[in-house]
Amino acid sequence: MHNVKISSKHQITIGKQAFAEAGFRAGDVVSVRAVGPGRVEVVSARAFLAEFSGCLASGGGLRRAVEEARAEWG
């Protein structure tokens, strides 16, 4: 663990090793949330989607509904 300072603009820099170990990539979209006093969690959108991908079992109904809606807009 490395210590960093929080800037006056509320910014921090994630060290190279921690960045790589977390699997982040430059340009990633991330969510940040407080998980307790003095603690935050940073989760990449890619990891969040991977965690919940396939959780809804609709038998393809959701995909068909989206495709039908897109066809109506077209």
C-alpha positions, 0 to 999 in steps of 0.5 A: 500500500502506498500513501498519496495526498488528496488534491484540493480538487478531490483528486488522487492518483492510483499507483501503477502497481495498484492500477495494474493489479485492479485490471484498470485500463486508461479511459475506463469508466468507473464508479466510486462509492463510500463504503465507510468512514475513510474508505471508498470503492472504485469499480470499473463499469466493465467489471460491474457489467461482467458481474451481472451479465446474464443474471436475467433469464428472459429466454431472449424476450428482452433482446427481442423487445429491444430489437423491436423497439429499435426497428420502430425507431428506424 
